[in-house]
């Protein structure tokens, strides 16, 4: 059962990019979510080939992925904010650099858990702040007629649900994976949350309407 | 083993609660937002959507957009008050190309001047809501 959910989640990671390309005339390729969609597709391919088939040590991948994950999501939320909260975003970028350096310091190719916890916890905090700022702007401008037909609502919801639902897993990741021999029982939370994230991403892309600029 | 089993159950329950809370927060916020939007506009979202559907052109032929993406951009910036040179600068094309686009659009809509083209674009709802909002705020 775990294998079915795992591989479904893994391969569905390519779907957002496929949707974006097959409907490229109708969708906005300059949308700030596009780098994250590329990252998701590349991560899917790497995890299948690099981790699954070639059995390359995942510790390197986790560390690299955290960096690209932050950069793509930072780009998404920063552009979404229309550069209003520049100071807050610059501060968050500096904090990320600091936390990433700390995670690099504690990282080793045999133990990824502490650095993964540091990266993911900072990432979660960043998402909570960015989501709050997005809703603040939303309520300030009151421009969108129906949120259910708005692409960014799906993207923001996807990130918020994913990072909120996996917050405990990453917070206690170090403890959980140390005491348990059945790691997949816990990791399943991340797999299910990722599945929801990717489904919401596809729904968001489906709702993308190309503006003139 | 018992200890680990209990830990696992607590972990799954808490993760489920976290998921439910995230979903609840989003549902609550979207509901509040739609209420605020409806209050500002004096109508519910359903009524506003029905109104938008009613105002749309009836046939597919009427809603067909004869303009290219670039031509739509020329109309957009012209409505914003940009001259041909400024539009050319904005779109990184030559002034001559902008004028050619304008001529083509006049031919397509059988308009005597460019105001006719703008009228055509607006009455046929060729702009997205986002673009119209930008024009209104200008």
Interface residues (C-beta under 8 A of the other chain):
Chain A: X135 X138 X139 X142 X143 X144 X145 X146 X147 X148 X153 X157 X160 X161 X164 X165 X166 X167 X168 X169 X172 X176 X179 X180 X182 X185 X186 X189 X193 X209 X210 X211 X212 X213
Chain B: X4 X7 X8 X11 X12 X14 X15 X18 X19 X21 X22 X23 X25 X26 X29 X30 X33 X34 X36 X37 X40 X45 X48 X49 X52 X69 X72 X73 X76 X127 X128 X129 X130 X131 X133
